[in-house]
Amino acid sequence: MSIQSNLNTIKTSLPEKVTLVAVSKTKPVSDLMQAYEAGQRIFGENKIQEMAEKWEQMPKDIQWHMIGHVQTNKVKFMAPFVSLIHGVDSLKLMQEINKQALKNNRIIDCLLQIYIAEEESKFGLDENELNELLSSSEFKEMKNIRILGLMGMATFTEDQNQIKKEFLQLKSIFDSTKNKLESVSTLSMGMSGDYLLAIECGSTMVRIGSSIFGGR
Ligand SMILES: *Cc1c(COP(=O)(O)O)cnc(C)c1O
């Protein structure tokens, strides 16, 4: 199957209100250009250096989403152009994003990553940490960062009930966050293997890589 037909199949399966992030990490610019030519304008990368290189080479109407774990000392390399940072999980990182956004005279949109999986390796905040962060005076002083919503990743398992339980948990945290913070509207959950379930559970943004570009 071609990238274009994969993309069309997925787009047809998505409700209108769900945003598709085409996850292009490790893939060459020529593959991304096929998706671009098929109309895709939102791409997700998990390494800042790789994203910056692709940004330089590709058309400037693309929105670049950082979906990987972000190291504080690398924020400056994406601050001029990144459109949405999905994996924000600490006050320290938010302060650095805020600082670099100010330097670039812009407001950077972010999602806070919530830990929902039963795996030690995954990053993210729990609900208490999230609430502490949002009610802190440090956060309230940040003028150049906007929290658009939440992001999460389910446990890597075949057990659909387990995945569903985790997605519903994230949806419930999302709903209560939305009530507290006006800017919140986006729930980023769902990947190639579980995006339909994620949408059933209330996802508004799916991050799909291998089903579009093939295996990595
Ligand atoms: C790689 C990645 C994806 C896409 O995964 P696929 O299974 O290829 O669709 C989604 N989200 C994050 C955070 C990723 O790192």
The ligand as an SDF file (V2000), in Angstrom:
LIG
                    3D

 15 15  0  0  0  0  0  0  0  0999 V2000
    5.9840    6.5260   17.7170 C   0  0  0  0  0  0  0  0  0  0  0  0
    4.8790    7.1600   18.4640 C   0  0  0  0  0  0  0  0  0  0  0  0
    3.5550    7.1190   17.9930 C   0  0  0  0  0  0  0  0  0  0  0  0
    3.1370    6.4060   16.7290 C   0  0  0  0  0  0  0  0  0  0  0  0
    3.2150    5.0320   16.8980 O   0  0  0  0  0  0  0  0  0  0  0  0
    2.6510    4.0200   15.7770 P   0  0  0  0  0  0  0  0  0  0  0  0
    2.3960    2.7850   16.5360 O   0  0  0  0  0  0  0  0  0  0  0  0
    3.7080    3.8930   14.7570 O   0  0  0  0  0  0  0  0  0  0  0  0
    1.4000    4.6180   15.2290 O   0  0  0  0  0  0  0  0  0  0  0  0
    2.5970    7.7860   18.7360 C   0  0  0  0  0  0  0  0  0  0  0  0
    2.8940    8.4480   19.8640 N   0  0  0  0  0  0  0  0  0  0  0  0
    4.1390    8.5050   20.3500 C   0  0  0  0  0  0  0  0  0  0  0  0
    4.4010    9.2430   21.6070 C   0  0  0  0  0  0  0  0  0  0  0  0
    5.1720    7.8530   19.6750 C   0  0  0  0  0  0  0  0  0  0  0  0
    6.4170    7.9160   20.1720 O   0  0  0  0  0  0  0  0  0  0  0  0
  1  2  1  0
  2  3  1  0
  2 14  2  0
  3  4  1  0
  3 10  2  0
  4  5  1  0
  5  6  1  0
  6  7  2  0
  6  8  1  0
  6  9  1  0
 10 11  1  0
 11 12  2  0
 12 13  1  0
 12 14  1  0
 14 15  1  0
M  END
$$$$
